[in-house]
Amino acid sequence: MHRPDMHQDCRHQSGRRLWLVAGTGEGPELAERLLTLGWQLTVSVVSAPAALAYRPHSELTLRVGALGGEVAVEAELVAAASSGRPYSVVVDASHPFACQVSRQLMAGCARQRQRLLRLQRPTLEGPATLLPALETLRAVPLAGQRLLLAIGARQLAAAVALSPSALHHARLLPSVSSLQQAMAAGLTAERVACLRPGSALAVERALVRRWRINTVLARQSGGSTEQLWRRICCTEGLNLLLLCRPQEPAGLESLDAAALLATLAGWTPPRP
């Protein structure tokens, strides 16, 4: 499920152990707050670059790699319990569009009767055109528009095919896979930018100015990336299209950041 060579294992026993599945968005700040509250953390991230956002701590274990499916999630919970150090709670702070991750966590936790909490990102306000699905991009008038695709590499080819009258540009993560998918979608090298998450506002603004972008297609993530594109589009007078956030699985216990931290601050381990 994870690459063991990337672990920073905790050494102490405690009844307040938590498995946090996150990334580079709210994950690092949430981890810091939970450590302050006295929790021992196992934090799962997808890639080694994402792990760099987490400050080393004696009570923090970092694990890098994909979850590996429902069976692997369940195996992680069983292994923790078998070692005498079970998780008190699992927190799903994965990206709102990482639907598969949330489903895997929910299924694995349900089978092991493990408490699972979902971090619910806020719904941001401001001018934007919401697209219920990527397919609805076909109906948006984009003839002659210089369109910046900021939706990741997986849906890049589909977005290009659904907006044939636009001049496409892409803002992607710096990975070989992302570049390969951009080239396969027909974008030329001079219309692709590879930047890490959390790039400075000035860098992103310079990018849209250099390319003379008219319209940005991003995702309704509810996080810092959506905030960034909202701000840039507002100040630069650009049209903002947002892919609607997927619905959370039914029955998932979702809490905003404040409610989640309040719940975990008052957590009392069950008596043996």
C-alpha positions as CSV (number, residue, x, y, z in Angstrom):
1,M,0.0,0.0,0.0
2,H,2.8,2.4,0.9
3,R,6.5,2.6,0.4
4,P,8.1,1.6,3.7
5,D,11.4,3.4,3.0
6,M,9.5,6.7,3.3
7,H,8.3,6.2,6.9
8,Q,9.2,8.3,9.9
9,D,7.9,5.9,12.6
10,C,6.6,7.1,16.0
11,R,8.2,5.4,19.1
12,H,5.6,6.0,21.8
13,Q,2.4,4.2,22.8
14,S,-0.8,6.2,23.1
15,G,-4.6,5.8,22.9
16,R,-4.8,8.8,20.7
17,R,-3.6,7.5,17.4
18,L,-5.0,8.9,14.1
19,W,-4.6,8.0,10.5
20,L,-4.7,11.1,8.3
21,V,-5.1,10.6,4.5
22,A,-4.2,13.9,3.0
23,G,-2.0,15.8,0.5
24,T,-0.5,19.3,0.2
25,G,-3.7,21.3,0.7
26,E,-5.0,21.4,4.3
27,G,-3.0,18.3,5.3
28,P,0.2,19.9,6.7
29,E,-1.7,22.6,8.7
30,L,-4.2,20.0,10.0
31,A,-1.3,17.7,11.0
32,E,0.4,20.5,13.0
33,R,-2.9,21.3,14.8
34,L,-3.4,17.6,15.6
35,L,0.1,17.2,16.9
36,T,-0.5,20.2,19.2
37,L,-3.6,18.5,20.5
38,G,-1.5,15.5,21.5
39,W,-2.4,13.1,18.7
40,Q,0.0,10.5,17.3
41,L,-0.3,10.6,13.5
42,T,0.2,8.4,10.6
43,V,-0.1,10.6,7.5
44,S,-0.6,9.1,4.0
45,V,0.3,11.1,0.9
46,V,0.4,10.1,-2.7
47,S,3.9,11.3,-3.7
48,A,7.3,12.1,-2.2
49,P,7.0,15.8,-3.2
50,A,3.8,16.0,-1.2
51,A,5.6,14.5,1.8
52,L,8.0,17.5,1.8
53,A,5.2,19.8,3.0
54,Y,5.1,18.0,6.4
55,R,7.5,19.1,9.2
56,P,9.4,16.1,10.8
57,H,8.0,15.3,14.3
58,S,8.6,12.5,16.7
59,E,4.9,11.7,16.8
60,L,4.4,11.8,13.0
61,T,4.7,8.8,10.6
62,L,4.8,9.7,6.9
63,R,3.7,7.1,4.4
64,V,4.0,7.7,0.7
65,G,2.1,5.9,-2.1
66,A,-1.4,5.1,-3.2
67,L,-3.8,3.5,-0.7
68,G,-4.0,0.3,-2.8
69,G,-7.8,-0.2,-2.6
70,E,-10.3,-1.2,0.0
71,V,-8.5,-4.4,0.9
72,A,-5.3,-2.5,1.6
73,V,-7.2,0.0,3.8
74,E,-8.7,-2.8,5.8
75,A,-5.2,-4.4,6.1
76,E,-3.7,-1.2,7.5
77,L,-6.4,-1.1,10.2
78,V,-6.0,-4.7,11.1
79,A,-2.2,-4.4,11.3
80,A,-2.5,-1.4,13.6
81,A,-4.8,-3.2,15.9
82,S,-2.8,-6.4,15.8
83,S,0.3,-4.5,16.9
84,G,-1.5,-3.2,19.9
85,R,-1.6,0.4,18.6
86,P,-5.0,0.7,16.9
87,Y,-6.2,3.9,15.4
88,S,-8.8,5.8,17.4
89,V,-10.1,7.5,14.3
90,V,-9.3,7.8,10.5
91,V,-9.6,11.3,8.9
92,D,-10.2,11.6,5.2
93,A,-8.7,14.9,4.1
94,S,-8.1,13.9,0.5
95,H,-9.0,16.1,-2.4
96,P,-12.7,16.5,-3.0
97,F,-12.2,15.2,-6.5
98,A,-10.3,12.1,-5.3
99,C,-13.6,10.2,-5.1
100,Q,-12.0,6.7,-5.3
101,V,-9.9,7.4,-2.2
102,S,-12.9,8.4,-0.2
103,R,-14.9,5.3,-1.3
104,Q,-12.0,3.0,-0.4
105,L,-11.6,4.5,3.0
106,M,-15.3,4.4,3.7
107,A,-15.6,0.7,2.7
108,G,-12.5,-0.4,4.6
109,C,-13.4,1.5,7.7
110,A,-17.0,0.2,7.6
111,R,-15.9,-3.4,7.5
112,Q,-13.6,-2.9,10.5
113,R,-16.1,-0.7,12.4
114,Q,-13.5,2.0,12.4
115,R,-14.6,5.6,13.1
116,L,-14.1,7.7,9.9
117,L,-14.4,11.5,9.7
118,R,-14.3,13.5,6.4
119,L,-12.9,17.0,6.2
120,Q,-15.4,19.0,4.4
121,R,-14.0,22.0,2.4
122,P,-16.1,25.2,2.3
123,T,-18.1,26.4,-0.6
124,L,-16.5,29.5,-1.9
125,E,-18.5,32.5,-3.1
126,G,-17.9,34.8,-6.1
127,P,-18.5,35.1,-9.9
128,A,-18.0,31.8,-11.8
129,T,-19.8,29.6,-14.2
130,L,-20.4,26.2,-12.6
131,L,-20.2,23.1,-14.9
132,P,-22.1,20.1,-13.5
133,A,-19.9,17.8,-15.5
134,L,-17.0,18.1,-17.8
135,E,-19.2,17.1,-20.8
136,T,-21.2,20.4,-20.3
137,L,-18.0,22.3,-21.5
138,R,-19.3,21.5,-25.0
139,A,-22.1,24.0,-24.6
140,V,-19.9,26.9,-23.5
141,P,-19.1,29.4,-26.3
142,L,-15.4,29.4,-26.5
143,A,-14.7,30.2,-30.1
144,G,-11.5,32.3,-30.3
145,Q,-10.9,32.1,-26.5
146,R,-7.5,31.4,-25.1
147,L,-8.5,28.8,-22.5
148,L,-6.3,27.8,-19.6
149,L,-7.0,24.2,-18.4
150,A,-6.2,23.9,-14.7
151,I,-8.0,20.7,-14.0
152,G,-5.1,18.2,-13.9
153,A,-3.8,15.9,-16.5
154,R,-6.3,13.0,-16.4
155,Q,-9.2,15.0,-17.9
156,L,-7.0,17.1,-20.2
157,A,-7.6,15.2,-23.4
158,A,-11.4,15.2,-22.8
159,A,-11.5,18.9,-22.1
160,V,-9.5,19.7,-25.3
161,A,-11.9,17.5,-27.4
162,L,-15.0,19.2,-25.8
163,S,-13.8,22.7,-26.7
164,P,-12.3,22.4,-30.2
165,S,-12.8,26.1,-31.0
166,A,-10.6,27.3,-28.2
167,L,-6.8,27.8,-28.1
168,H,-5.8,25.5,-25.3
169,H,-3.1,26.0,-22.6
170,A,-2.5,23.9,-19.6
171,R,-1.2,24.3,-16.1
172,L,0.0,20.9,-14.8
173,L,1.9,19.3,-12.0
174,P,5.6,18.7,-12.8
175,S,5.6,15.1,-13.6
176,V,6.5,12.9,-16.6
177,S,3.0,11.5,-16.7
178,S,1.4,15.0,-16.8
179,L,3.6,16.1,-19.7
180,Q,2.9,12.9,-21.6
181,Q,-0.8,13.4,-21.3
182,A,-0.5,17.0,-22.4
183,M,1.4,16.1,-25.5
184,A,-1.1,13.3,-26.2
185,A,-3.9,15.8,-26.0
186,G,-2.3,17.8,-28.7
187,L,-0.8,20.7,-26.7
188,T,2.5,22.1,-27.8
189,A,5.4,22.6,-25.3
190,E,5.1,26.4,-25.3
191,R,1.5,26.2,-24.1
192,V,2.2,23.9,-21.1
193,A,3.4,25.1,-17.7
194,C,4.4,22.6,-15.0
195,L,4.2,24.1,-11.5
196,R,4.0,22.6,-8.0
197,P,0.8,23.1,-5.9
198,G,0.8,26.4,-3.9
199,S,2.8,28.4,-6.5
200,A,2.9,32.1,-5.7
201,L,0.0,34.2,-6.9
202,A,2.4,36.4,-8.8
203,V,3.7,33.4,-10.8
204,E,0.2,32.3,-11.8
205,R,-0.8,35.8,-12.7
206,A,2.3,36.2,-14.9
207,L,1.4,33.0,-16.6
208,V,-2.1,34.1,-17.7
209,R,-0.7,37.5,-18.8
210,R,2.0,35.9,-20.9
211,W,-0.4,33.6,-22.6
212,R,-3.1,36.4,-22.8
213,I,-5.7,34.0,-21.3
214,N,-9.4,34.9,-21.6
215,T,-11.0,32.0,-19.7
216,V,-9.8,29.6,-17.0
217,L,-11.3,26.1,-16.4
218,A,-10.5,24.9,-12.8
219,R,-12.2,22.7,-10.2
220,Q,-14.6,23.7,-7.4
221,S,-12.2,22.3,-4.8
222,G,-13.1,24.7,-2.0
223,G,-9.4,25.0,-1.2
224,S,-6.5,27.3,-1.8
225,T,-6.2,26.5,-5.5
226,E,-9.8,27.6,-6.2
227,Q,-9.2,30.7,-4.1
228,L,-6.2,31.5,-6.2
229,W,-8.0,31.2,-9.6
230,R,-11.0,33.2,-8.2
231,R,-8.6,36.0,-7.2
232,I,-6.7,36.0,-10.5
233,C,-9.8,35.9,-12.7
234,C,-11.4,38.7,-10.7
235,T,-8.3,41.0,-10.8
236,E,-7.5,40.2,-14.4
237,G,-11.0,40.3,-15.8
238,L,-11.1,36.7,-16.9
239,N,-14.0,34.3,-17.2
240,L,-13.9,31.5,-14.7
241,L,-15.4,28.1,-15.3
242,L,-15.5,25.6,-12.4
243,L,-16.2,21.9,-12.5
244,C,-18.7,21.2,-9.8
245,R,-17.4,19.3,-6.8
246,P,-18.6,15.7,-6.7
247,Q,-21.1,14.7,-4.1
248,E,-19.8,13.0,-1.0
249,P,-20.7,9.4,-0.5
250,A,-24.0,8.9,1.4
251,G,-23.5,8.2,5.1
252,L,-20.1,9.8,5.4
253,E,-19.6,11.8,8.6
254,S,-18.4,15.2,7.2
255,L,-17.2,18.1,9.3
256,D,-15.6,21.4,8.5
257,A,-12.1,22.1,9.8
258,A,-13.3,23.9,13.0
259,A,-15.8,21.2,13.9
260,L,-13.3,18.4,13.1
261,L,-10.6,19.9,15.3
262,A,-13.2,20.6,18.1
263,T,-14.3,16.9,17.9
264,L,-10.7,15.6,18.0
265,A,-9.7,18.0,20.8
266,G,-12.3,16.5,23.1
267,W,-11.6,12.9,22.1
268,T,-11.2,10.6,25.1
269,P,-9.6,7.2,24.4
270,P,-11.8,4.2,25.5
271,R,-10.7,2.5,28.7
272,P,-9.0,-0.9,28.2
